[in-house]
Amino acid sequence: DGRQLVALRENARDDGAIIDAVDRLSKRLRERIGESLKTIRASEPLEQVTTGSLAALRKYSEAVRVNDAGQTDRAVALLEAAVALDTTFAMAYRKLAVVLSNTFAAPSRIAAAATQAFRHRDRLTPLERYLAEAYYYDVGEFDRTKVQTAYRAALELDPENLVALNNLAFVMNDIRRYAAAESLSLRGLALFPDDPPLHMNATQALMGQGKLADAARTVGSFARRAPSNPVALFLRARLADGRRDFDSADVRTRVLAQATQDPAWQAGAAGTLSLLSLVRGKLADAAAHGRQTMALDERRALPGAYVGDAAGLAMIDVRYRNAPEAGLRQVEDALRRHPLASIPAADRPYPSLAWVYAEAGRPDRGKQLLAEYEATVPEVFRRHQPLRYGAAAAVAFADGRVQDAIKTYRVWHEEDTCAVCGLFELGRAYERAGARDSALAVYERAVTTPGMFRLFDEATTLGPTYKRLGQLYEERGQLDKARDYYGRFVDLWKNADPELQPTVRDVKQRLVRLTAEGAR
């Protein structure tokens, strides 16, 4: 009937405080009209981002909460609903790109979301604009200098901004500036002690510096706050394999797999279990978990990942069984299921395919794939794939162009975010070139360099590196070091599959002989 029932007022100090004022006003209004005080106090605050749609803002805010809880599929659905409600909602597009990237979604889809955020950045506050630009420069242009500049500009405006602190720490970890990443992430944790990504970045920074005790304290603190959060379970597993306690890492990864039904976390756990099996010489288990990962790729509609994971599975036959044709059959089966032409160009795993063909003795096919890669995949996506150097080096190595291989393996290692990627292959190339001292030094770096994600490269190389180090030190007469590395190899593969036990027995015999010689 037009009568005024309630009159309330809240002041906002500036544009950036409007959301807080609306939240306060909303709560007061609902109290006045009789809503349960308990219900009101439990309401989640809205995120402070720019949109013309309150419904879209609510979707965005809920997406942030469920993503932090490890429900990534639900977060993606909510963010897609948010941008459907407000097609110019730049920060929702940005967050969508982040969640997709963190769950290893298709690169084309990640870049599309980041590009939409960038396209609508003129609607944003200066702080939001820097954040949207930074993420676009990361996944849309892959320009690390612009990424850092944008995040630092955001921190100039707001030194306590969670997104800028976390993402700049992430960038510092990527370029192996671990001390800087530690400083940024710990600064963030002092302000946001419950934030999962900050704990992830802090742990990576500490482990990258070999500060395992500090990393364990950081993970323990988060696990006490959020014991069932997938990030806490994931970090406990990474601590274990960072110590090369692969049995414990396996147990903790299985706990993670059982604790979440989220497909992205399930795929990550299956892939990790495959690597943990492989590093210990359990080839059958590694293959079984690899096939589970591929099944989850299918479920998640990721044909490029499916083919790429098939290439990874093929490497078990190529490197461990000396059965290259069997490995290539797996790749060709995957390509029949998902022909490259049916996959968006940016999502095609050309480097992985070229790599496996080169390692399997087919450098001609590897060259063809790399040529097609150059011709069909936009340069911005190629810049984002340091493995392109590893694949080119593998082709050169298989072709007998050893100096080219050495040069390109070095570039791969320098460009990759992984602390040890390419080192085993570089050592092998040095040996082929007759530079055994250089090979020895590189193999030593491969097994002594710390890192949170070291397992993801050394799963296929740690055992062979230990064995080769033992042989090289034996040849040099450094028997203590030879015994050390032979012992590490035997311990690592003590429960390897029967097909690998002849190799284990051979190394055991070498170890017994060297031990007897040392006792004389």
Secondary structure in CASP SS format (residue, H / E / C, confidence):
PFRMAT SS
TARGET T0000
AUTHOR 0000-0000-0000
METHOD secondary structure of the structure
MODEL  1
D C 1.00
G C 1.00
R C 1.00
Q C 1.00
L C 1.00
V C 1.00
A C 1.00
L C 1.00
R C 1.00
E C 1.00
N C 1.00
A C 1.00
R C 1.00
D C 1.00
D H 1.00
G H 1.00
A H 1.00
I H 1.00
I H 1.00
D H 1.00
A H 1.00
V H 1.00
D H 1.00
R H 1.00
L H 1.00
S H 1.00
K H 1.00
R H 1.00
L H 1.00
R H 1.00
E H 1.00
R H 1.00
I C 1.00
G C 1.00
E C 1.00
S C 1.00
L H 1.00
K H 1.00
T H 1.00
I H 1.00
R H 1.00
A H 1.00
S C 1.00
E C 1.00
P C 1.00
L C 1.00
E C 1.00
Q C 1.00
V C 1.00
T C 1.00
T C 1.00
G C 1.00
S C 1.00
L H 1.00
A H 1.00
A H 1.00
L H 1.00
R H 1.00
K H 1.00
Y H 1.00
S H 1.00
E H 1.00
A H 1.00
V H 1.00
R H 1.00
V H 1.00
N H 1.00
D H 1.00
A C 1.00
G C 1.00
Q C 1.00
T H 1.00
D H 1.00
R H 1.00
A H 1.00
V H 1.00
A H 1.00
L H 1.00
L H 1.00
E H 1.00
A H 1.00
A H 1.00
V H 1.00
A H 1.00
L H 1.00
D C 1.00
T C 1.00
T C 1.00
F C 1.00
A H 1.00
M H 1.00
A H 1.00
Y H 1.00
R H 1.00
K H 1.00
L H 1.00
A H 1.00
V H 1.00
V H 1.00
L H 1.00
S H 1.00
N H 1.00
T C 1.00
F C 1.00
A C 1.00
A C 1.00
P H 1.00
S H 1.00
R H 1.00
I H 1.00
A H 1.00
A H 1.00
A H 1.00
A H 1.00
T H 1.00
Q H 1.00
A H 1.00
F H 1.00
R H 1.00
H C 1.00
R H 1.00
D H 1.00
R H 1.00
L C 1.00
T C 1.00
P H 1.00
L H 1.00
E H 1.00
R H 1.00
Y H 1.00
L H 1.00
A H 1.00
E H 1.00
A H 1.00
Y H 1.00
Y H 1.00
Y H 1.00
D H 1.00
V H 1.00
G H 1.00
E H 1.00
F C 1.00
D C 1.00
R H 1.00
T H 1.00
K H 1.00
V H 1.00
Q H 1.00
T H 1.00
A H 1.00
Y H 1.00
R H 1.00
A H 1.00
A H 1.00
L H 1.00
E H 1.00
L H 1.00
D C 1.00
P C 1.00
E C 1.00
N C 1.00
L H 1.00
V H 1.00
A H 1.00
L H 1.00
N H 1.00
N H 1.00
L H 1.00
A H 1.00
F H 1.00
V H 1.00
M H 1.00
N H 1.00
D H 1.00
I C 1.00
R C 1.00
R C 1.00
Y H 1.00
A H 1.00
A H 1.00
A H 1.00
E H 1.00
S H 1.00
L H 1.00
S H 1.00
L H 1.00
R H 1.00
G H 1.00
L H 1.00
A H 1.00
L H 1.00
F C 1.00
P C 1.00
D C 1.00
D C 1.00
P H 1.00
P H 1.00
L H 1.00
H H 1.00
M H 1.00
N H 1.00
A H 1.00
T H 1.00
Q H 1.00
A H 1.00
L H 1.00
M H 1.00
G H 1.00
Q C 1.00
G C 1.00
K C 1.00
L H 1.00
A H 1.00
D H 1.00
A H 1.00
A H 1.00
R H 1.00
T H 1.00
V H 1.00
G H 1.00
S H 1.00
F H 1.00
A H 1.00
R H 1.00
R H 1.00
A C 1.00
P C 1.00
S C 1.00
N C 1.00
P H 1.00
V H 1.00
A H 1.00
L H 1.00
F H 1.00
L H 1.00
R H 1.00
A H 1.00
R H 1.00
L H 1.00
A H 1.00
D H 1.00
G H 1.00
R C 1.00
R C 1.00
D C 1.00
F H 1.00
D H 1.00
S H 1.00
A H 1.00
D H 1.00
V H 1.00
R H 1.00
T H 1.00
R H 1.00
V H 1.00
L H 1.00
A H 1.00
Q H 1.00
A H 1.00
T C 1.00
Q C 1.00
D C 1.00
P H 1.00
A H 1.00
W H 1.00
Q H 1.00
A H 1.00
G H 1.00
A H 1.00
A H 1.00
G H 1.00
T H 1.00
L H 1.00
S H 1.00
L H 1.00
L H 1.00
S H 1.00
L H 1.00
V H 1.00
R C 1.00
G C 1.00
K C 1.00
L H 1.00
A H 1.00
D H 1.00
A H 1.00
A H 1.00
A H 1.00
H H 1.00
G H 1.00
R H 1.00
Q H 1.00
T H 1.00
M H 1.00
A H 1.00
L H 1.00
D H 1.00
E H 1.00
R H 1.00
R C 1.00
A C 1.00
L C 1.00
P H 1.00
G H 1.00
A H 1.00
Y H 1.00
V H 1.00
G H 1.00
D H 1.00
A H 1.00
A H 1.00
G H 1.00
L H 1.00
A H 1.00
M H 1.00
I H 1.00
D H 1.00
V H 1.00
R H 1.00
Y H 1.00
R C 1.00
N C 1.00
A C 1.00
P H 1.00
E H 1.00
A H 1.00
G H 1.00
L H 1.00
R H 1.00
Q H 1.00
V H 1.00
E H 1.00
D H 1.00
A H 1.00
L H 1.00
R H 1.00
R H 1.00
H C 1.00
P C 1.00
L H 1.00
A H 1.00
S H 1.00
I C 1.00
P C 1.00
A H 1.00
A H 1.00
D H 1.00
R C 1.00
P C 1.00
Y H 1.00
P H 1.00
S H 1.00
L H 1.00
A H 1.00
W H 1.00
V H 1.00
Y H 1.00
A H 1.00
E H 1.00
A C 1.00
G C 1.00
R C 1.00
P H 1.00
D H 1.00
R H 1.00
G H 1.00
K H 1.00
Q H 1.00
L H 1.00
L H 1.00
A H 1.00
E H 1.00
Y H 1.00
E H 1.00
A H 1.00
T H 1.00
V C 1.00
P C 1.00
E H 1.00
V H 1.00
F H 1.00
R H 1.00
R H 1.00
H C 1.00
Q C 1.00
P C 1.00
L H 1.00
R H 1.00
Y H 1.00
G H 1.00
A H 1.00
A H 1.00
A H 1.00
A H 1.00
V H 1.00
A H 1.00
F H 1.00
A H 1.00
D H 1.00
G C 1.00
R C 1.00
V H 1.00
Q H 1.00
D H 1.00
A H 1.00
I H 1.00
K H 1.00
T H 1.00
Y H 1.00
R H 1.00
V H 1.00
W H 1.00
H H 1.00
E H 1.00
E H 1.00
D C 1.00
T C 1.00
C C 1.00
A C 1.00
V C 1.00
C C 1.00
G C 1.00
L H 1.00
F H 1.00
E H 1.00
L H 1.00
G H 1.00
R H 1.00
A H 1.00
Y H 1.00
E H 1.00
R H 1.00
A C 1.00
G C 1.00
A C 1.00
R H 1.00
D H 1.00
S H 1.00
A H 1.00
L H 1.00
A H 1.00
V H 1.00
Y H 1.00
E H 1.00
R H 1.00
A H 1.00
V H 1.00
T H 1.00
T C 1.00
P C 1.00
G C 1.00
M C 1.00
F C 1.00
R C 1.00
L H 1.00
F H 1.00
D H 1.00
E H 1.00
A C 1.00
T C 1.00
T C 1.00
L H 1.00
G H 1.00
P H 1.00
T H 1.00
Y H 1.00
K H 1.00
R H 1.00
L H 1.00
G H 1.00
Q H 1.00
L H 1.00
Y H 1.00
E H 1.00
E H 1.00
R C 1.00
G C 1.00
Q C 1.00
L H 1.00
D H 1.00
K H 1.00
A H 1.00
R H 1.00
D H 1.00
Y H 1.00
Y H 1.00
G H 1.00
R H 1.00
F H 1.00
V H 1.00
D H 1.00
L H 1.00
W C 1.00
K C 1.00
N C 1.00
A C 1.00
D C 1.00
P H 1.00
E H 1.00
L H 1.00
Q H 1.00
P H 1.00
T H 1.00
V H 1.00
R H 1.00
D H 1.00
V H 1.00
K H 1.00
Q H 1.00
R H 1.00
L H 1.00
V H 1.00
R H 1.00
L H 1.00
T H 1.00
A H 1.00
E H 1.00
G H 1.00
A H 1.00
R C 1.00
END
